[in-house]
Structure formats: C-alpha cells, structure tokens
Amino acid sequence: GAVVSQHPSWVICKSGTSVKIECRSLDFQATTMFWYRQFPKQSLMLMATSNEGSKATYEQGVEKDKFLINHASLTLSTLTVTSAHPEDSSFYICSARFLTGPREQYFGPGTRLTVT
Amino acid sequence: AQKVTQAQTEISVVEKEDVTLDCVYETRDTTYYLFWYKQPPSGELVFLIRRNSFDEQNEISGRYSWNFQKSTSSFNFTITASQVVDSAVYFCALSALIQGAQKLVFGQGTRLTINP
C-alpha cells in the first residue's frame, strides 16, 4: 500500500513552453500533497504544500505564478511549470500523506525536467 | 530552529562491513516524528522508518537498526553486514510544525557506497 505515482517520469521541453506534472496517490486518499525540487547531489527542497480543494501554500522564494499547483481531488495534484527556462531544469518529486494515521510522507518516483 | 544535520556527506565501505549513518536534529516541538528515507540511483525515495518522540526504543528490521536518543537529539541508522544493494543516498528527516503546518525537514543526506 501507500503508492504514489508521477507522470511523466521525464520530460524535455523547449524554453518558453509549459509542462504539467501529475502526482497521484494510487491506493489511499491524501488531503495533503507536497512538491519538492531536488538539484543534483543535494537534498530535497520543499516548494509548496498542496491541499485538496484549496489554494496551495508556497515556500518563501517560490514563484506561485511560475509553479502552478492544483489539487483537484483526494488522489491527484498537478504541478505546472509555466514558461519554463533552462534554470527550471531539475528533479521534481511529489509526496502524499495519509488523511489520518501515520504521518510519514510517501514519495512518487520523481520527474526529471530538462528545458532546452 | 527546526533542523536536521547529517554530518557524513559520503561513506564508502566494503561489502559485509557494518556502517552507521549519523543524524542529529534540533526542534522546539515537544511532540515530533523522525524518519529515515532511502534514495537509490533510480531517484524514488523509499520510506524506511518513523519514530515518535515519545518512543525511545531502538528498532531492528533485518539488517537495519535505529538508535534514537533524545538526550543527544540523535537518530542514528546502522546497516549490519552491508550489501551492494544498500548503496544509495540516505536522508534523515524531522516532521516539524512550521508556520502552522506539518512539514518534513530533511538533512543533507549521506551518500553510501558499498563496494564489492
């Protein structure tokens, strides 16, 4: 149990285009999902907390207009990188936490974004 | 401050050796959770263990064991008889209340290489 999927697993896009990444909790419901960014050989950096049915909460320094987050249901959250630039190239990871019970986050496999 | 420190950036050992990964945390919360995650080369974070601040019992799971000591604010992870498949980056994390929301604070990670 507690499986989180992400799609796509990797994507290459041209500068100026937008890219949408999906995060799904496959076998449990999650009112809260998280989006992280990870640069090579570095730790995870929390970008935003995604709450079902309400606006996402962004961490300081993260542009909300650039990284659009939508959490439309208890099993799906999406991250859209708008007008992508090469500096947005990174490994994006989502996680989900159970509605109740254990407090650990379960992570998706990540999406590697390359902007050319 | 809510902080996790993994002082060992990289560790390299020969297969079958025992290895301990250190984790020291800081928190102002009286109730908190500590976690260990494994990130293999594929990139997906794998949940290993959760420890409640009220439970200082050590835990053993196969070749893995964890030593939680509140007196020293440490939550160390030991792999016994290491195997090549244990090679990965290991993250220690603290669930902390930050700006009214529960978030994971990650350490910088320890890259563990097990050589055959």
Chai-1 contact restraints between the chains, C-beta under 6 A:
chainA,res_idxA,chainB,res_idxB,connection_type,confidence,min_distance_angstrom,max_distance_angstrom,comment,restraint_id
A,S43,B,F106,contact,1.0,0.0,6.0,A-B,restraint_1
A,S43,B,Q108,contact,1.0,0.0,6.0,A-B,restraint_2
A,S43,B,G109,contact,1.0,0.0,6.0,A-B,restraint_3
A,L44,B,F106,contact,1.0,0.0,6.0,A-B,restraint_4
A,R103,B,Y33,contact,1.0,0.0,6.0,A-B,restraint_5
A,R103,B,S95,contact,1.0,0.0,6.0,A-B,restraint_6
A,E104,B,F35,contact,1.0,0.0,6.0,A-B,restraint_7
A,E104,B,F47,contact,1.0,0.0,6.0,A-B,restraint_8
A,E104,B,R50,contact,1.0,0.0,6.0,A-B,restraint_9
A,Q105,B,L104,contact,1.0,0.0,6.0,A-B,restraint_10
A,F107,B,L45,contact,1.0,0.0,6.0,A-B,restraint_11
A,P109,B,E44,contact,1.0,0.0,6.0,A-B,restraint_12
A,G110,B,G43,contact,1.0,0.0,6.0,A-B,restraint_13
